[in-house]
Amino acid sequence: EQTPYLEWRNSVFNTEVTSPSAQAKSCQGCHMPQQSEDGTPISTQVALQKNGTDYNELVVPKRSPYGRHLFIGGNTLLPTWLKTFRDELSPVASDAAFDALIGRARKQLTERTATLTIDSANRSGDTLTVAVTAKSLAGHKLPTGYPARRVVLQLVVEAGNETLFSSGAFDSQGRLLDASGAVLPAEGLGGVPEPHHQTITSGDQVQIYEAVLAGSDGKPTYHLLQASSYAKDNRLLPLGWRSDHADIGAIAPAGLGGDQDFVAGGDTVRYQITLPAGQTGPLQVKAALYYQPLSPRHAAELMRSRVPEVLVLERMLARTGFMPELITSASQEVL
């Protein structure tokens, strides 16, 4: 969780270089907007008297620019817990305040996080080939920070009301499903983590952008104190990323398997789908990118410890689920 700064330094957003790019922007530039909700630049006094009124401007002049202390990311799960379990957690903020916070997080996710395009979708006989590209708009890896977070790429192929193929589908609790509709083994305690994919040929395979820690033995671990490296780190890289950057030793991707389409700013995934024999008529290809603040697998590992705090977390999750949040989507018809 301490590497986002290094990730940002290895991007076009870095403001600390001699000649910053036109896209350069500090952390505050994204997470502390200098405009009001209606887009008006803020000019304000930064201190009030004890009774809540303004000081005379000769004493405390107005300051501009002024960054609003919003610090918005993509976490909708925590404010949902605080609101839902108000009687237990005793938050000071109102339900309306939590709703506003969740709304800002969703706006951040849908407008300033990533884009998704279906580059091609072609049918040849009973085979459908699709290429999908996810591009990050973030100034650091996506997702970044604590390794419980993940971004999931979903692809669905439909013919009318019939689903012919699905990769990355969720159940009502936010757990990923395989081709048969069962929860993926990778979601459960002890399951093998889902690898990075260059090409997906089955609904049992899902592209999950995430960091999975590894212990000194090289095996995956979900405990920070046991971690010494990454078993997998295919989180989307920011634009301008360089493999020869001075900080690369601490932030290099891992587990990519030589994927040449995983580049600065994004990743392309190819799908080779076998359609039902003799399938005719138009197909609807739908791609979507989802964010989860807490992956079910990470939570399952936390549940190993049956201490009182974990039991409370388990009870809360049973009620709220893992809340996949839509970042963006794309669709294309194949005749």
Summary of the structure (lengths in Angstrom):
residues: 335
radius of gyration: 22.3
end to end distance: 46.0
largest distance: 80.4
contacts: 970
relative contact order: 0.18
helix: 21%
strand: 29%
